[in-house]
Amino acid sequence: MLYEAIDVISLTPEMHARTCGYWYLVQSRCSPHTAFADEAHLLAWLAARGLTLTQPLPAKGEHSCQRVSGSYRAEMDVSYDAFFALNGERVRVLSNGQYTLGIITQDEDGLRTEHYLNVNCRDRPTFDYAESRALYG
């Protein structure tokens, strides 16, 4: 799946109070995509996928919405052999309510692809949710 037309929304304290602790929301084509509790996690997530902000983030608690420069793909793999043969950055990806292993590859066309195993792959690696949220939140 190709994710493009990506926006980052910075929340006000009132908006933040209606979330699960998030200060930054990410949407693709005006649909919810992911969210982050702090700026460092947001910036790391963007960088790993080859995405960049088009302007600096405002001070925490100030509302803004900005288009992100770039796009990326996500691919759910079903072959253990093909997945584990990928060369790329290993990250944790939230899939079906679980943090699982993801591998981000740089594709020939310049885009990056976030690969992860299908939830029905019985031996897909998973990580502790609370620990992962603290690392990637």
DSSP file (Angstrom, degrees, kcal/mol; ACC not computed):
  #  RESIDUE AA STRUCTURE BP1 BP2  ACC     N-H-->O    O-->H-N    N-H-->O    O-->H-N    TCO  KAPPA ALPHA  PHI   PSI    X-CA   Y-CA   Z-CA
    1    1 A M              0   0    0      0, 0.0    73,-2.2     0, 0.0     2,-0.5   0.000 360.0 360.0 360.0 135.0    0.0    0.0    0.0
    2    2 A L  E     -A   73   0A   0     71,-0.2     2,-0.6   111,-0.1    71,-0.2  -0.798 360.0-157.9 -93.4 127.8    1.3    3.4   -0.9
    3    3 A Y  E     +A   72   0A   0     69,-3.7    69,-1.9    -2,-0.5     2,-0.3  -0.936  30.5 145.1-107.1 118.9    1.0    6.2    1.7
    4    4 A E        +     0   0    0     -2,-0.6    25,-0.5    67,-0.2     3,-0.1  -0.830  44.1  51.8-142.3 178.3    1.1    9.6    0.2
    5    5 A A  S    S-     0   0    0     -2,-0.3    24,-2.2    65,-0.2    25,-0.5   0.962  77.5-179.2  49.3  54.8   -0.5   13.0    0.9
    6    6 A I  E     -F   28   0B   0     64,-0.5    62,-3.5    62,-0.4     2,-0.3  -0.711  10.9-171.6 -92.4 133.6    0.7   12.7    4.4
    7    7 A D  E     -FG  27  67B   0     20,-2.6    20,-2.3    -2,-0.4     2,-0.5  -0.922  14.9-147.9-122.7 149.5    0.0   15.4    7.0
    8    8 A V  E     -FG  26  66B   0     58,-2.5    58,-2.1    -2,-0.3     2,-0.5  -0.981  13.4-162.2-114.7 128.2    1.2   15.9   10.6
    9    9 A I  E     -FG  25  65B   0     16,-2.9    16,-2.5    -2,-0.5     2,-0.4  -0.950   5.7-152.6-112.5 124.0   -1.2   17.6   13.0
   10   10 A S  E     -FG  24  64B   0     54,-2.3    54,-1.4    -2,-0.5     2,-0.2  -0.823  22.7-136.1 -93.9 133.4    0.1   19.1   16.2
   11   11 A L        -     0   0    0     12,-2.5    50,-0.5    -2,-0.4    54,-0.0  -0.576   0.3-131.0 -97.0 151.6   -2.6   19.2   18.9
   12   12 A T     >  -     0   0    0     -2,-0.2     4,-3.0     1,-0.1     5,-0.2  -0.459  40.3 -99.7 -82.3 166.2   -3.6   21.8   21.5
   13   13 A P  H  > S+     0   0    0      0, 0.0     4,-1.8     0, 0.0     5,-0.1   0.866 125.7  53.1 -56.5 -35.9   -3.9   20.8   25.1
   14   14 A E  H  4 S+     0   0    0      2,-0.2     4,-0.4     1,-0.2    -3,-0.0   0.912 112.5  43.0 -66.7 -42.0   -7.7   20.5   24.7
   15   15 A M  H >4 S+     0   0    0      1,-0.2     3,-1.5     2,-0.2    -1,-0.2   0.915 111.7  54.9 -68.1 -43.1   -7.3   18.2   21.7
   16   16 A H  H ><>S+     0   0    0     -4,-3.0     3,-1.9     1,-0.3     5,-0.6   0.860  98.8  62.8 -57.3 -38.3   -4.6   16.2   23.4
   17   17 A A  T 3<5S+     0   0    0     -4,-1.8    -1,-0.3     1,-0.3    -2,-0.2   0.705  99.3  55.5 -63.0 -20.3   -6.9   15.6   26.4
   18   18 A R  T < 5S+     0   0    0     -3,-1.5    -1,-0.3    -4,-0.4    -2,-0.2   0.269 102.7  69.5 -96.6  10.9   -9.3   13.6   24.1
   19   19 A T  T < 5S-     0   0    0     -3,-1.9    -3,-0.0     3,-0.1     4,-0.0  -0.517  98.6 -96.1-114.2-175.2   -6.5   11.2   22.9
   20   20 A C  T   5S-     0   0    0     -2,-0.2    -3,-0.1     1,-0.1    -4,-0.1  -0.198  92.4 -60.3 -93.8  39.8   -4.6    8.4   24.6
   21   21 A G  S   <S+     0   0    0     -5,-0.6     2,-0.2     1,-0.3    -4,-0.1   0.569  94.3 146.7  96.5  11.6   -1.7   10.8   25.4
   22   22 A Y        +     0   0    0     -6,-0.3    15,-0.3     1,-0.1    -1,-0.3  -0.577  27.9 176.3 -86.3 143.9   -0.8   11.8   21.8
   23   23 A W  S    S+     0   0    0     13,-2.4   -12,-2.5    -2,-0.2     2,-0.4   0.537  73.0  47.5-111.1 -18.8    0.4   15.2   20.8
   24   24 A Y  E     -FH  10  36B   0     12,-2.3    12,-2.7   -14,-0.2     2,-0.4  -0.989  63.6-166.8-132.4 127.6    1.0   14.5   17.1
   25   25 A L  E     -FH   9  35B   0    -16,-2.5   -16,-2.9    -2,-0.4     2,-0.4  -0.877   6.5-155.7-110.6 145.0   -1.4   12.8   14.6
   26   26 A V  E     -FH   8  34B   0      8,-3.0     7,-2.4    -2,-0.4     8,-1.5  -0.976  14.2-179.9-120.2 133.1   -0.4   11.5   11.2
   27   27 A Q  E     -FH   7  32B   0    -20,-2.3   -20,-2.6    -2,-0.4     2,-0.4  -0.946  16.8-152.9-130.3 154.4   -2.9   11.1    8.4
   28   28 A S  E >  S-FH   6  31B   0      3,-2.4     3,-1.5    -2,-0.3   -22,-0.2  -0.993  84.6 -10.1-127.5 123.9   -2.6    9.9    4.8
   29   29 A R  T 3  S-     0   0    0    -24,-2.2    -1,-0.1   -25,-0.5   -23,-0.1   0.901 129.9 -57.4  52.5  43.2   -5.1   11.2    2.3
   30   30 A C  T 3  S+     0   0    0    -25,-0.5    -1,-0.3     1,-0.2   -24,-0.1   0.608 114.9 116.3  66.0  15.5   -7.1   12.7    5.2
   31   31 A S  E <  S-H   28   0B   0     -3,-1.5    -3,-2.4     1,-0.0    -1,-0.2  -0.911  76.6 -97.6-112.2 142.4   -7.5    9.3    6.9
   32   32 A P  E     +H   27   0B   0      0, 0.0    -5,-0.2     0, 0.0     3,-0.1  -0.255  47.8 163.4 -56.2 141.6   -6.0    8.5   10.3
   33   33 A H  E     -     0   0B   0     -7,-2.4     2,-0.3     1,-0.5    -6,-0.2   0.662  54.2 -33.1-127.0 -56.8   -2.6    6.7   10.0
   34   34 A T  E     -H   26   0B   0     -8,-1.5    -8,-3.0     2,-0.0    -1,-0.5  -0.949  49.8-144.9-160.3 174.5   -0.6    6.8   13.3
   35   35 A A  E     -H   25   0B   0     -2,-0.3     2,-0.3   -10,-0.2   -10,-0.2  -0.982   4.7-153.3-150.7 157.8    0.0    9.0   16.3
   36   36 A F  E     -H   24   0B   0    -12,-2.7   -13,-2.4    -2,-0.3   -12,-2.3  -0.984  16.6-149.6-139.2 145.4    2.8    9.9   18.7
   37   37 A A  S    S+     0   0    0    100,-2.1     2,-0.3    -2,-0.3    -1,-0.1   0.696  84.7  27.3 -85.2 -21.5    3.2   11.2   22.2
   38   38 A D  S  > S-     0   0    0      1,-0.1     4,-1.7   -14,-0.1     3,-0.2  -0.969  75.0-117.7-144.3 161.4    6.3   13.1   21.7
   39   39 A E  H  > S+     0   0    0     -2,-0.3     4,-2.9     1,-0.2     5,-0.2   0.862 108.9  58.7 -63.0 -40.5    8.3   14.9   19.0
   40   40 A A  H  > S+     0   0    0      1,-0.2     4,-2.2     2,-0.2    -1,-0.2   0.904 107.3  46.8 -60.1 -42.7   11.3   12.6   19.1
   41   41 A H  H  > S+     0   0    0      2,-0.2     4,-2.3    -3,-0.2    -1,-0.2   0.907 112.9  50.0 -66.6 -41.1    9.3    9.5   18.3
   42   42 A L  H  X S+     0   0    0     -4,-1.7     4,-2.5     2,-0.2    -2,-0.2   0.949 112.0  47.0 -59.7 -49.5    7.5   11.3   15.4
   43   43 A L  H  X S+     0   0    0     -4,-2.9     4,-2.5     1,-0.2    -2,-0.2   0.875 112.2  49.8 -64.2 -37.9   10.7   12.6   13.9
   44   44 A A  H  X S+     0   0    0     -4,-2.2     4,-2.3    -5,-0.2    -1,-0.2   0.905 110.8  50.1 -65.6 -41.7   12.3    9.1   14.1
   45   45 A W  H  X S+     0   0    0     -4,-2.3     4,-1.0     2,-0.2    -2,-0.2   0.926 112.6  47.0 -62.3 -45.9    9.3    7.5   12.5
   46   46 A L  H ><>S+     0   0    0     -4,-2.5     5,-2.8     1,-0.2     3,-0.7   0.944 112.5  49.3 -60.8 -48.7    9.4   10.0    9.6
   47   47 A A  H ><5S+     0   0    0     -4,-2.5     3,-1.6     1,-0.3    -2,-0.2   0.891 105.8  56.1 -60.9 -41.8   13.1    9.7    9.1
   48   48 A A  H 3<5S+     0   0    0     -4,-2.3    -1,-0.3     1,-0.3    -2,-0.2   0.791 111.6  44.6 -62.0 -26.8   13.0    5.8    9.0
   49   49 A R  T <<5S-     0   0    0     -4,-1.0    63,-0.4    -3,-0.7    -1,-0.3   0.306 118.6-109.2-100.6   7.6   10.5    6.1    6.2
   50   50 A G  T < 5S+     0   0    0     -3,-1.6     2,-0.3     1,-0.3    -3,-0.2   0.763  73.7 137.3  73.6  25.4   12.4    8.8    4.2
   51   51 A L      < -     0   0    0     -5,-2.8     2,-0.3    -6,-0.2    -1,-0.3  -0.762  32.9-166.4-105.2 150.0    9.8   11.5    5.1
   52   52 A T  E     -I   69   0C   0     17,-1.9    17,-3.2    -2,-0.3     2,-0.1  -0.981  23.9-112.9-136.1 149.3   10.5   15.1    6.1
   53   53 A L  E     -I   68   0C   0     -2,-0.3    15,-0.2    15,-0.2    14,-0.0  -0.469  17.0-143.3 -71.7 150.1    8.5   17.9    7.6
   54   54 A T  S    S+     0   0    0     13,-0.7    -1,-0.1     1,-0.2    14,-0.1   0.562  84.0  11.4 -92.1 -10.1    8.0   20.9    5.3
   55   55 A Q  S    S-     0   0    0     12,-0.1    -1,-0.2    11,-0.0    11,-0.0  -0.972  96.0 -80.1-156.3 160.8    8.3   23.3    8.2
   56   56 A P        -     0   0    0      0, 0.0    -2,-0.1     0, 0.0     0, 0.0  -0.301  51.1-105.9 -63.5 149.5    9.4   23.2   11.9
   57   57 A L        -     0   0    0      1,-0.1     3,-0.1    -4,-0.0   -18,-0.0  -0.484  37.4-117.2 -69.8 146.0    6.9   21.9   14.4
   58   58 A P        -     0   0    0      0, 0.0     3,-0.1     0, 0.0    -1,-0.1  -0.230  48.1 -67.2 -73.9 173.9    5.4   24.6   16.6
   59   59 A A  S >  S-     0   0    0      1,-0.1     3,-2.3     2,-0.1     0, 0.0  -0.307  71.9 -81.8 -57.7 145.3    5.9   24.7   20.4
   60   60 A K  T 3  S+     0   0    0      1,-0.3    -1,-0.1    -3,-0.1     3,-0.1  -0.261 120.4  28.0 -53.1 130.7    4.2   21.7   22.1
   61   61 A G  T 3  S+     0   0    0    -50,-0.5     2,-0.5     1,-0.3    -1,-0.3   0.287  91.6 115.0  97.8  -8.6    0.5   22.5   22.6
   62   62 A E    <   -     0   0    0     -3,-2.3    -1,-0.3   -50,-0.2     2,-0.2  -0.815  67.3-121.7 -94.7 134.0    0.2   24.9   19.6
   63   63 A H        +     0   0    0     -2,-0.5     2,-0.3    -3,-0.1   -52,-0.2  -0.492  44.2 148.7 -75.4 138.6   -2.1   23.6   16.8
   64   64 A S  E     -G   10   0B   0    -54,-1.4   -54,-2.3    -2,-0.2     2,-0.4  -0.972  28.9-157.6-157.9 161.6   -0.7   23.2   13.3
   65   65 A C  E     +G    9   0B   0     -2,-0.3     2,-0.4   -56,-0.2   -56,-0.2  -0.966  21.1 171.4-141.9 126.2   -1.2   21.0   10.2
   66   66 A Q  E     -G    8   0B   0    -58,-2.1   -58,-2.5    -2,-0.4     2,-0.3  -0.992  32.9-116.4-140.0 147.0    1.4   20.5    7.6
   67   67 A R  E     -G    7   0B   0     -2,-0.4   -13,-0.7   -60,-0.2     2,-0.3  -0.581  31.4-132.8 -76.4 139.0    2.0   18.4    4.6
   68   68 A V  E     -I   53   0C   0    -62,-3.5     2,-0.6    -2,-0.3   -62,-0.4  -0.713  17.1-120.8 -91.7 143.6    4.9   16.0    4.8
   69   69 A S  E    S+I   52   0C   0    -17,-3.2   -17,-1.9    -2,-0.3     2,-0.1  -0.759  74.8  16.5 -86.6 123.8    7.4   15.8    2.0
   70   70 A G        -     0   0    0     -2,-0.6   -64,-0.5   -19,-0.2     2,-0.3  -0.431  65.6-121.8 112.3 174.5    7.6   12.3    0.5
   71   71 A S        -     0   0    0    -21,-0.2    41,-0.5    -2,-0.1     2,-0.3  -0.945  18.5-167.6-149.8 166.0    5.7    9.0    0.5
   72   72 A Y  E     -Ab   3 112A   0    -69,-1.9   -69,-3.7    -2,-0.3     2,-0.3  -0.947  15.2-123.0-151.4 170.2    6.3    5.4    1.5
   73   73 A R  E     -Ab   2 113A   0     39,-2.7    41,-3.0    -2,-0.3     2,-0.4  -0.821   8.6-154.7-116.6 157.4    4.9    1.9    1.1
   74   74 A A  E     - b   0 114A   0    -73,-2.2     2,-0.4    -2,-0.3    41,-0.2  -0.999  13.4-172.3-127.9 136.0    3.8   -0.7    3.6
   75   75 A E  E     - b   0 115A   0     39,-2.7    41,-1.8    -2,-0.4     2,-0.7  -0.986  16.3-147.9-134.6 125.3    3.8   -4.4    2.6
   76   76 A M  E     - b   0 116A   0     -2,-0.4     2,-0.2    39,-0.2    41,-0.2  -0.819  23.7-155.7 -91.2 116.0    2.4   -7.3    4.6
   77   77 A D  E     - b   0 117A   0     39,-3.2    41,-2.8    -2,-0.7     3,-0.0  -0.617  21.9-173.4 -94.4 151.9    4.5  -10.4    3.8
   78   78 A V        +     0   0    0     -2,-0.2     2,-0.6    39,-0.2    -1,-0.1   0.456  65.1  83.2-117.6  -8.2    3.3  -14.0    4.2
   79   79 A S     >  -     0   0    0      1,-0.2     4,-2.4    42,-0.0     5,-0.2  -0.880  57.2-162.9-103.4 117.8    6.7  -15.7    3.4
   80   80 A Y  H  > S+     0   0    0     -2,-0.6     4,-2.9     2,-0.2     5,-0.2   0.931  93.1  51.8 -59.8 -45.4    9.1  -16.1    6.3
   81   81 A D  H  > S+     0   0    0      1,-0.2     4,-1.0     2,-0.2    -1,-0.2   0.930 112.5  43.6 -60.4 -47.5   11.9  -16.8    4.0
   82   82 A A  H  4 S+     0   0    0      2,-0.2     4,-0.4     1,-0.2     3,-0.3   0.912 115.7  49.4 -64.8 -42.3   11.3  -13.7    1.8
   83   83 A F  H >< S+     0   0    0     -4,-2.4     3,-1.6     1,-0.2    -2,-0.2   0.958 112.6  44.5 -62.2 -52.8   10.7  -11.5    4.9
   84   84 A F  H 3< S+     0   0    0     -4,-2.9    -1,-0.2     1,-0.3    -2,-0.2   0.615 106.2  62.7 -73.1 -10.8   13.9  -12.5    6.8
   85   85 A A  T 3< S+     0   0    0     -4,-1.0    -1,-0.3    -3,-0.3    -2,-0.2   0.563  80.5 111.1 -85.1  -9.4   16.0  -12.3    3.6
   86   86 A L    <   -     0   0    0     -3,-1.6     2,-0.6    -4,-0.4    18,-0.1  -0.380  61.5-143.7 -67.8 141.1   15.2   -8.5    3.3
   87   87 A N        +     0   0    0     -2,-0.1    19,-0.3    19,-0.1     2,-0.3  -0.935  52.8  90.1-104.7 121.4   18.1   -6.1    3.9
   88   88 A G  S    S-     0   0    0     -2,-0.6     2,-0.3    17,-0.1    17,-0.2  -0.982  78.2 -43.8 176.0-176.3   17.0   -3.0    5.7
   89   89 A E  E     -C  104   0A   0     15,-1.8    15,-2.9    -2,-0.3     2,-0.5  -0.574  51.6-136.6 -75.7 128.6   16.5   -1.2    9.0
   90   90 A R  E     +C  103   0A   0     -2,-0.3     2,-0.3    13,-0.2    13,-0.2  -0.770  36.6 157.4 -90.6 127.7   14.8   -3.3   11.6
   91   91 A V  E     -C  102   0A   0     11,-2.6    11,-3.3    -2,-0.5     2,-0.5  -0.824  44.3-100.9-136.4 171.9   12.0   -1.5   13.5
   92   92 A R  E     -C  101   0A   0     -2,-0.3     2,-0.4     9,-0.2     9,-0.2  -0.891  37.0-165.2 -99.9 134.5    8.9   -2.4   15.6
   93   93 A V  E     -C  100   0A   0      7,-3.3     7,-3.0    -2,-0.5     2,-0.6  -0.953  20.5-126.7-122.0 136.3    5.6   -1.9   13.7
   94   94 A L  E     +C   99   0A   0     -2,-0.4     2,-0.4     5,-0.2     5,-0.2  -0.749  40.0 165.4 -83.6 118.8    2.2   -1.8   15.2
   95   95 A S  E >   -C   98   0A   0      3,-3.4     3,-1.6    -2,-0.6    -2,-0.0  -0.976  64.1 -15.6-140.5 121.2    0.0   -4.4   13.4
   96   96 A N  T 3  S-     0   0    0     -2,-0.4     3,-0.1     1,-0.3    -1,-0.1   0.867 128.5 -50.8  54.9  40.5   -3.3   -5.7   14.5
   97   97 A G  T 3  S+     0   0    0      1,-0.2     2,-0.4    32,-0.0    -1,-0.3   0.531 122.0  96.8  78.9   6.4   -2.8   -4.4   18.1
   98   98 A Q  E <  S-C   95   0A   0     -3,-1.6    -3,-3.4    -5,-0.0     2,-0.6  -0.954  73.5-124.6-126.6 145.8    0.6   -6.0   18.5
   99   99 A Y  E     +CD  94 127A   0     28,-0.6    28,-2.6    -2,-0.4     2,-0.3  -0.810  42.9 170.7 -85.2 126.7    4.1   -4.6   18.0
  100  100 A T  E     -CD  93 126A   0     -7,-3.0    -7,-3.3    -2,-0.6    26,-0.2  -0.836  39.6 -76.6-131.7 167.8    5.9   -6.9   15.6
  101  101 A L  E     -C   92   0A   0     24,-1.1    16,-0.6    -2,-0.3     2,-0.3  -0.454  47.0-174.7 -68.5 133.1    9.2   -6.9   13.7
  102  102 A G  E     -CE  91 116A   0    -11,-3.3   -11,-2.6    -2,-0.2     2,-0.4  -0.940  13.2-155.7-123.8 152.1    9.3   -4.6   10.6
  103  103 A I  E     -CE  90 115A   0     12,-2.0    12,-2.7    -2,-0.3     2,-0.6  -0.990   8.1-153.5-128.4 122.6   12.0   -4.2    8.1
  104  104 A I  E     -CE  89 114A   0    -15,-2.9   -15,-1.8    -2,-0.4     2,-0.3  -0.857  16.5-170.0-100.5 120.6   12.3   -0.9    6.1
  105  105 A T  E     - E   0 113A   0      8,-2.5     8,-2.1    -2,-0.6     2,-0.6  -0.748  23.8-126.9-107.6 154.9   13.9   -1.3    2.7
  106  106 A Q  E     - E   0 112A   0    -19,-0.3     6,-0.2    -2,-0.3     2,-0.1  -0.910  33.7-147.0 -97.6 119.0   15.1    1.3    0.2
  107  107 A D    >   -     0   0    0      4,-3.3     3,-2.1    -2,-0.6     0, 0.0  -0.417  23.3-108.3 -88.9 163.1   13.5    0.5   -3.1
  108  108 A E  T 3  S+     0   0    0      1,-0.3    -1,-0.1     2,-0.1    -2,-0.0   0.792 118.4  57.4 -59.2 -29.5   14.9    1.1   -6.6
  109  109 A D  T 3  S-     0   0    0      2,-0.1    -1,-0.3     1,-0.1     3,-0.1   0.412 121.6-105.2 -84.2   3.8   12.5    4.0   -7.2
  110  110 A G  S <  S+     0   0    0     -3,-2.1     2,-0.1     1,-0.4    -2,-0.1   0.211  84.3 117.2  95.3 -15.9   13.7    5.8   -4.1
  111  111 A L        -     0   0    0     -5,-0.1    -4,-3.3   -41,-0.0    -1,-0.4  -0.462  60.1-128.5 -81.5 158.5   10.8    5.1   -1.9
  112  112 A R  E     -bE  72 106A   0    -41,-0.5   -39,-2.7   -63,-0.4     2,-0.4  -0.813  15.4-151.0-103.9 149.5   11.1    3.1    1.3
  113  113 A T  E     -bE  73 105A   0     -8,-2.1    -8,-2.5    -2,-0.3     2,-0.8  -0.984   6.4-146.4-123.8 130.0    8.8    0.1    2.1
  114  114 A E  E     -bE  74 104A   0    -41,-3.0   -39,-2.7    -2,-0.4     2,-0.3  -0.853  23.8-166.2 -92.3 110.8    7.9   -1.0    5.6
  115  115 A H  E     +bE  75 103A   0    -12,-2.7   -12,-2.0    -2,-0.8     2,-0.3  -0.770  14.9 162.1 -99.5 143.9    7.6   -4.8    5.5
  116  116 A Y  E     -bE  76 102A   0    -41,-1.8   -39,-3.2    -2,-0.3     2,-0.2  -0.976  39.1 -98.5-154.4 157.1    6.0   -6.8    8.3
  117  117 A L  E     -b   77   0A   0    -16,-0.6   -39,-0.2    -2,-0.3   -41,-0.0  -0.508  43.8-100.1 -80.8 145.5    4.6  -10.3    8.6
  118  118 A N    >   -     0   0    0    -41,-2.8     3,-2.2    -2,-0.2     6,-0.2  -0.283  29.9-118.3 -58.5 143.9    0.9  -11.1    8.3
  119  119 A V  T 3  S+     0   0    0      1,-0.3    -1,-0.1    -3,-0.1     5,-0.1   0.742 112.9  63.4 -58.8 -24.2   -0.9  -11.6   11.6
  120  120 A N  T 3  S+     0   0    0      3,-0.1     2,-1.0     2,-0.0    -1,-0.3   0.513  73.0 103.2 -81.8  -4.1   -1.8  -15.1   10.5
  121  121 A C    X   -     0   0    0     -3,-2.2     3,-2.0     1,-0.2    -4,-0.1  -0.706  66.5-154.1 -76.8 105.5    1.9  -16.1   10.4
  122  122 A R  T 3  S+     0   0    0     -2,-1.0    -1,-0.2     1,-0.3    -3,-0.0   0.748  86.6  46.0 -58.6 -28.6    2.0  -18.0   13.7
  123  123 A D  T 3  S+     0   0    0     -3,-0.1    -1,-0.3     2,-0.1    -3,-0.1   0.099  75.9 136.8-104.7  22.7    5.7  -17.5   14.3
  124  124 A R    <   -     0   0    0     -3,-2.0     2,-0.1    -6,-0.2   -44,-0.0  -0.505  62.2-109.1 -69.1 137.6    5.9  -13.8   13.6
  125  125 A P        -     0   0    0      0, 0.0   -24,-1.1     0, 0.0     2,-0.3  -0.419  39.6-173.2 -68.3 138.5    8.0  -12.0   16.2
  126  126 A T  E     -D  100   0A   0    -26,-0.2     2,-0.3    -2,-0.1   -26,-0.3  -0.924   9.0-147.2-129.3 158.9    6.1   -9.8   18.6
  127  127 A F  E     -D   99   0A   0    -28,-2.6   -28,-0.6    -2,-0.3     2,-0.0  -0.857  36.2 -81.2-124.5 156.8    7.3   -7.4   21.3
  128  128 A D     >  -     0   0    0     -2,-0.3     4,-2.3     1,-0.1     5,-0.2  -0.343  38.9-140.5 -56.3 131.3    5.9   -6.3   24.7
  129  129 A Y  H  > S+     0   0    0      2,-0.2     4,-2.8     1,-0.2     5,-0.2   0.939  96.8  45.6 -65.4 -49.9    3.3   -3.7   24.1
  130  130 A A  H  > S+     0   0    0      1,-0.2     4,-1.8     2,-0.2    -1,-0.2   0.901 114.9  48.2 -64.1 -41.2    4.2   -1.3   27.0
  131  131 A E  H  > S+     0   0    0      2,-0.2     4,-1.6     1,-0.2    -1,-0.2   0.924 114.0  47.1 -63.3 -44.6    7.9   -1.5   26.3
  132  132 A S  H  X S+     0   0    0     -4,-2.3     4,-3.0     1,-0.2     5,-0.4   0.895 109.1  53.0 -66.4 -40.5    7.3   -0.8   22.6
  133  133 A R  H  X S+     0   0    0     -4,-2.8     4,-2.6     1,-0.2    -1,-0.2   0.890 108.0  51.9 -63.4 -37.7    5.0    2.1   23.2
  134  134 A A  H  < S+     0   0    0     -4,-1.8    -1,-0.2    -5,-0.2    -2,-0.2   0.860 116.4  40.7 -65.2 -35.0    7.7    3.6   25.5
  135  135 A L  H  < S+     0   0    0     -4,-1.6    -2,-0.2    -5,-0.1    -1,-0.2   0.853 135.7  16.0 -79.6 -36.5   10.2    3.2   22.7
  136  136 A Y  H  <        0   0    0     -4,-3.0    -3,-0.2    -5,-0.1    -2,-0.2   0.468 360.0 360.0-118.5  -6.0    8.1    4.2   19.7
  137  137 A G     <        0   0    0     -4,-2.6  -100,-2.1    -5,-0.4    -4,-0.1   0.344 360.0 360.0 -37.6 360.0    5.1    6.0   21.3
